[in-house]
Amino acid sequence: MTNDKYLYRGVSNSHFNKTKGALIPKALHNEFVFTPRADGTFTADGSVTAGPSIQNAVLRHQLTQKEYPNGYPTSGISTTPKFERAILYATNRFTLPEGIVYKINRKKLEEHKIEEFVVSEWVTHPSIPEDEEVILVSNDYGPLPSDIIKEIIKVDNKV
């Protein structure tokens, strides 16, 4: 069952310190669209649209996460409705002793004009379906406001 009340984002302690606790996308202030190229990145499964689109940005954001764990840079922030999955990312797949999980209040997203893109509603075959990934994008494609964060939780890899 999907968590409708909260989303979670797991980050390493070093990432948390580097961003000073802010939720900052990798491609700061870039519009959340992508134009595919004929470079073999996408497969012809009907998921890609011609020209720039949000559909392509969602696909690219989550594409090959298993092979490219830092993901492709977009103005989106990856989250999950599953706390346990966020712990996995906070501890770098349990290779780090501890990490940080943001608990994000979904009810505050609309108030701050943050769009939610539920990957499974946009992509036929998500890279990591068990994440039930939700990409958050600010209306100015910048950092997400701290007001949406209900709690910052220190976690360890002893799950």
Order of alpha helices (4+ residues) and beta strands (2+ residues): beta-alpha-alpha-beta-alpha-beta-alpha-beta-alpha-beta-beta
